Amino acid sequence: MASMRDWLKGSEKPVGRVVVVHCKAGKGRSGSVACSYLVSEEGWKVSDALARFTERRMRSGFGAGISIPSQLRWVGYVDRWTKHQKLYVERQIEILEVHAWGLRDGVKIAIEGFIDEGKVIKTFHVFSKSERISMDDTQQLDTPLTDGTNDIPTPTSATASTPQLSTSSSPTSTATAIFRPHEPIILPTSDICIDLERRNKATYGWTMVTSVAHVWFNAFFEGRGPENHGDPTADGVFEISWEAMDGIKGSPRKGTKALDRVAVVWRAVPADQKPPVIITEPKEGEVVPEERAADWRLADKGGLRKDLGLRTESPTSRDVSRASSVKSGVNEGNGGESESEDGARGVKTHGPDGEDHVPHPKPTKGDDGAVGQTPLDGQGIGEVGHGKTPGVVQDMKDEGSESTKI
């Protein structure tokens, strides 16, 4: 945010400068950054920023510009950060337990987080059958819920509520369970992802993936760090329903239901073991730390482009569920790229002066054999050149990315 602010509103009073924000579709991540800037540096309300981005970026009838729940949650985090002195405290977080209600058969639950300055998503732990405590088993219920030194933390955020553990299940539920790791799960930052995948055993070395969902949250904000002047709670519980989780590749599609709801019990690593890092926004004129660019080629190493359907088996963790762990056999050989499902078809572009983009025509052949030009999407085009005619924006794509002008 500070880099964008300095570029657009620096002391040298720049004129005509723009900030180009891009991602694969120019929608979800680009929109999150654009709206975060409007909220944090221009004083916009979150609702106004989201509406403005949708108006400028999306074609009519294609929904909101930012629609992924976790991205909307992060824009809300930015709003709270802005209203409370723009102070952030980074801490290492330990995952104590994961509680699941209405858990179906064959569900894999994994804990993920960021490494390498947020450029790489790493799977820190995949829960095994031996780490599962069934709440329907009276013998296992005698086991303490934590390590005995602390009670289960109570939630302190509106996005979380105290999980009421019950041995009874709804008609559609199959199990209520607690997953407790044998070894501590320590994440290097406060950003936490819970990843779910449901699989059914197939034949001839294949397994059928029927559910894929995940959710991201941040322990600093869920611990009410901004409201407590940079002193978030030491522990907490984040709870979310299946319907509120993120779907496949940015879409709401998640497949068959894997569980009813899930809660994550977490606590911060004590400061005497790992001191927290206090981060403030650089003031105008101060040096803004720059990070090296991420290597997008890491996508071809797999693991981040999950989808439903058949996959090849891998024997690395057969005790996770009744189906083996899997490694995607889809889209191999194309660099890990796949068609985005986050609404890219509804994204519109604009010209250099903000005018609506008039697309290049498709060549057509008439009854007389003459080659003509047909407008795209039912729009009139007039006389169109190659990016020179007013109203036509030159393509700003690189490797499938599409740029956004705020």
Salt bridges, closest charged atoms under 4 A:
ASP6 OD1 - ARG5 NH2 2.90
GLU12 OE2 - ARG17 NH1 3.19
GLU41 OE2 - LYS86 NZ 3.22
GLU42 OE2 - LYS9 NZ 3.52
GLU55 OE1 - ARG52 NH1 3.81
ASP79 OD2 - LYS83 NZ 3.16
GLU94 OE1 - ARG267 NE 3.23
GLU97 OE1 - HIS99 NE2 2.83
GLU97 OE2 - ARG180 NE 3.25
GLU112 OE2 - LYS306 NZ 3.87
ASP116 OD1 - ARG292 NH2 2.46
GLU117 OE1 - LYS119 NZ 2.63
GLU131 OE1 - HIS125 NE2 2.95
ASP147 OD2 - ARG267 NH2 3.39
ASP195 OD2 - LYS306 NZ 2.50
GLU197 OE2 - LYS108 NZ 3.96
GLU197 OE2 - ARG199 NE 3.94
GLU197 OE1 - ARG311 NH1 3.04
GLU227 OE2 - ARG80 NE 2.91
GLU239 OE2 - ARG261 NH1 2.43
GLU243 OE2 - LYS257 NZ 3.16
ASP246 OD2 - HIS214 NE2 3.55
ASP260 OD1 - ARG104 NH1 2.96
ASP260 OD1 - LYS257 NZ 3.47
GLU281 OE1 - ARG5 NH1 3.87
GLU281 OE1 - LYS86 NZ 3.07
GLU291 OE1 - LYS119 NZ 3.87
ASP295 OD1 - ARG297 NH1 3.61
ASP307 OD2 - LYS249 NZ 3.44
ASP307 OD1 - ARG253 NH2 3.35
GLU313 OE2 - LYS201 NZ 2.34
GLU313 OE1 - ARG318 NH2 3.98
GLU337 OE1 - LYS24 NZ 3.46
GLU337 OE2 - ARG305 NH2 3.84
GLU341 OE1 - ARG253 NH2 3.13
ASP356 OD1 - HIS350 ND1 3.32
ASP377 OD2 - ARG59 NH1 3.40
GLU402 OE2 - ARG57 NH2 3.60
GLU402 OE1 - LYS397 NZ 3.91
